[in-house]
Amino acid sequence: MKEAPFRFSIRTMLVVIFLFSSILAAYTRGDYLLGRGVGVVYAIVASMLAVLFYRAFSDNRTNKLQLGALTVTTVIVTVFFAFPGHWNWNVQISIDDHAEERAAETELARLFATDPAFGRLDATARHQKGLWVRIKGVVPTHADYDRLRQQVQEECELGTYREIDWCIAIREKQNTSTEGGDD
C-alpha cells in the first residue's frame, strides 16, 4: 500500500513551532541555571522527547497507554529540569555560585561602561572556595588605573569577592608597563 505524501498544514506548522520553542526554552533554562553546557544537554533531551512525541502522534498504531506513559515521563523530566535544586542541594549550590558569577561580571561590565578609559577592560568571575574575579585589559594612563581601582573598591560589593586579580596593561605615550597584583 502506498503512503500518502507529506502535506503541509497549519496544524503541522503549529506543532513544529511548539516543538522548536520548547527546545529553545529548554536550552535557555539550562543556560541560565548552570551555563551553556547544561543548556545544550537540556536542548538534546527536549529534542529527544519531541521526536518521541512526533513519532507517537504520527504512528496510527500507538495506543493510549504508550502515549500516557510518554506524557508522564515527559512531565517528570520537565519538572526535574525546571527545578534541579529542589531535588539535589549540591545542584542548588552550583546554581547560586553561577548566579553570583554572572552578577559580579554584570556589575563590573556596568562599571566599565561608565568611563571611556575603561572601554577595553573585561571581567571574569569563577567560584573556587569563594568568588575570584579577574579584571584584564588596557587603560590609557596610570591615573586611569588608579581611578579604576578606586571605583571598584567604592562601587562594587567587594565583600563577596575573595580576591581580585588585576591584569591591566597601561598604555602611556612613551612608557608601556604592565601592572599586576592582588587586592
C-alpha positions as CSV (number, residue, x, y, z in Angstrom):
1,M,0.0,0.0,0.0
2,K,1.3,3.4,-0.9
3,E,1.8,6.1,1.8
4,A,0.2,9.5,1.4
5,P,2.7,12.2,0.6
6,F,3.5,14.7,3.3
7,R,1.0,17.6,3.2
8,F,1.7,21.0,4.8
9,S,-1.0,22.2,7.1
10,I,-1.5,24.9,9.7
11,R,-1.6,22.1,12.4
12,T,1.7,20.7,11.3
13,M,3.3,24.2,11.3
14,L,1.9,24.9,14.8
15,V,3.3,21.6,16.1
16,V,6.7,22.3,14.6
17,I,6.7,25.8,16.1
18,F,5.7,24.4,19.5
19,L,8.5,21.7,19.4
20,F,11.2,24.2,18.4
21,S,10.1,26.7,21.0
22,S,10.1,24.0,23.7
23,I,13.7,23.1,22.7
24,L,14.7,26.7,22.7
25,A,13.1,27.2,26.2
26,A,14.9,24.1,27.5
27,Y,18.3,25.5,26.2
28,T,17.6,28.9,27.7
29,R,16.6,27.5,31.1
30,G,19.7,25.2,31.3
31,D,22.0,28.0,30.2
32,Y,20.5,30.4,32.8
33,L,20.8,27.8,35.6
34,L,24.1,26.2,35.1
35,G,25.8,27.5,31.9
36,R,25.9,26.8,28.2
37,G,26.9,23.2,28.5
38,V,23.9,22.3,30.6
39,G,21.7,24.3,28.2
40,V,22.9,22.1,25.4
41,V,22.1,18.9,27.4
42,Y,18.6,20.3,28.2
43,A,18.1,21.0,24.5
44,I,19.2,17.5,23.5
45,V,16.8,15.9,26.0
46,A,14.0,18.2,24.8
47,S,14.7,17.2,21.2
48,M,14.6,13.5,22.0
49,L,11.3,13.9,23.8
50,A,10.0,16.0,20.8
51,V,11.0,13.2,18.4
52,L,9.3,10.6,20.6
53,F,6.1,12.7,20.7
54,Y,6.2,13.2,16.9
55,R,6.6,9.5,16.3
56,A,3.8,8.6,18.7
57,F,1.4,11.1,17.1
58,S,2.3,10.2,13.5
59,D,2.0,6.4,14.1
60,N,-1.5,5.2,13.9
61,R,-0.7,2.1,15.9
62,T,0.3,4.0,19.1
63,N,-2.1,3.1,21.8
64,K,-3.2,5.4,24.6
65,L,-1.2,3.6,27.2
66,Q,2.0,4.2,25.4
67,L,1.1,7.9,24.9
68,G,0.1,8.2,28.5
69,A,3.4,6.7,29.7
70,L,5.3,9.1,27.4
71,T,3.4,12.1,28.7
72,V,4.1,11.1,32.4
73,T,7.8,10.6,31.6
74,T,7.9,14.0,29.9
75,V,6.2,15.8,32.8
76,I,8.7,14.2,35.3
77,V,11.7,15.1,33.2
78,T,10.4,18.7,32.7
79,V,9.8,19.2,36.4
80,F,13.2,17.8,37.3
81,F,14.9,20.0,34.7
82,A,13.0,23.1,35.7
83,F,13.8,22.9,39.4
84,P,17.0,20.8,39.8
85,G,17.9,22.5,43.1
86,H,14.8,21.1,44.7
87,W,15.9,17.5,44.1
88,N,19.6,17.9,44.9
89,W,21.1,20.6,47.2
90,N,24.5,20.4,45.6
91,V,23.0,21.5,42.3
92,Q,21.3,24.4,44.1
93,I,24.7,25.5,45.5
94,S,26.2,25.4,41.9
95,I,23.2,27.4,40.6
96,D,23.8,30.0,43.3
97,D,27.5,30.2,42.6
98,H,26.8,30.6,38.8
99,A,24.3,33.4,39.6
100,E,26.9,35.1,41.8
101,E,29.5,34.9,39.0
102,R,27.0,36.4,36.5
103,A,26.1,39.2,38.9
104,A,29.8,40.1,39.5
105,E,30.6,40.1,35.8
106,T,27.5,42.3,35.1
107,E,28.3,44.7,37.9
108,L,31.9,45.2,36.6
109,A,30.7,45.5,33.0
110,R,28.3,48.2,34.1
111,L,31.2,50.0,35.8
112,F,33.4,49.7,32.7
113,A,30.7,51.2,30.6
114,T,30.6,54.4,32.7
115,D,34.1,55.6,31.5
116,P,35.6,55.6,28.0
117,A,39.0,54.9,29.5
118,F,37.7,51.5,30.7
119,G,36.3,50.5,27.3
120,R,39.0,47.9,26.7
121,L,38.5,46.0,30.0
122,D,36.9,42.7,30.6
123,A,36.0,40.9,33.8
124,T,35.6,37.2,34.5
125,A,34.4,35.6,37.8
126,R,34.8,32.0,39.0
127,H,33.9,30.2,42.2
128,Q,36.8,28.3,43.9
129,K,36.2,28.4,47.7
130,G,34.9,31.9,47.2
131,L,34.4,34.3,44.3
132,W,37.6,35.1,42.3
133,V,37.4,38.0,39.9
134,R,39.9,38.7,37.1
135,I,39.9,42.1,35.5
136,K,42.0,42.3,32.4
137,G,42.6,44.7,29.6
138,V,44.2,48.0,28.8
139,V,43.8,51.5,30.3
140,P,45.4,54.6,28.7
141,T,47.3,56.0,31.8
142,H,48.4,55.1,35.3
143,A,45.9,57.7,36.6
144,D,43.1,55.7,34.9
145,Y,44.4,52.6,36.5
146,D,44.3,54.2,39.9
147,R,40.8,55.6,39.3
148,L,39.6,52.1,38.2
149,R,40.9,50.5,41.4
150,Q,39.2,53.3,43.4
151,Q,35.9,52.9,41.7
152,V,35.9,49.1,42.0
153,Q,36.5,49.5,45.7
154,E,33.8,52.1,46.2
155,E,31.1,50.9,43.9
156,C,31.3,47.1,43.9
157,E,30.4,44.8,46.7
158,L,34.0,43.7,47.4
159,G,32.8,41.7,50.5
160,T,31.6,39.0,48.1
161,Y,34.8,38.8,46.2
162,R,37.5,36.6,47.7
163,E,40.2,38.0,45.6
164,I,40.6,40.4,42.6
165,D,43.3,39.6,40.0
166,W,44.3,42.8,38.2
167,C,45.8,42.0,34.7
168,I,45.8,45.6,33.5
169,A,48.3,46.9,30.9
170,I,48.9,50.7,31.0
171,R,49.5,52.3,27.6
172,E,51.1,55.7,28.2
173,K,52.6,57.6,25.3
174,Q,56.3,56.9,26.0
175,N,56.1,54.1,28.5
176,T,54.3,50.8,28.3
177,S,54.2,48.8,31.5
178,T,52.1,46.1,33.0
179,E,50.5,46.4,36.4
180,G,49.7,43.2,38.3
181,G,48.9,42.1,41.8
182,D,46.2,41.1,44.0
183,D,44.0,43.0,46.4
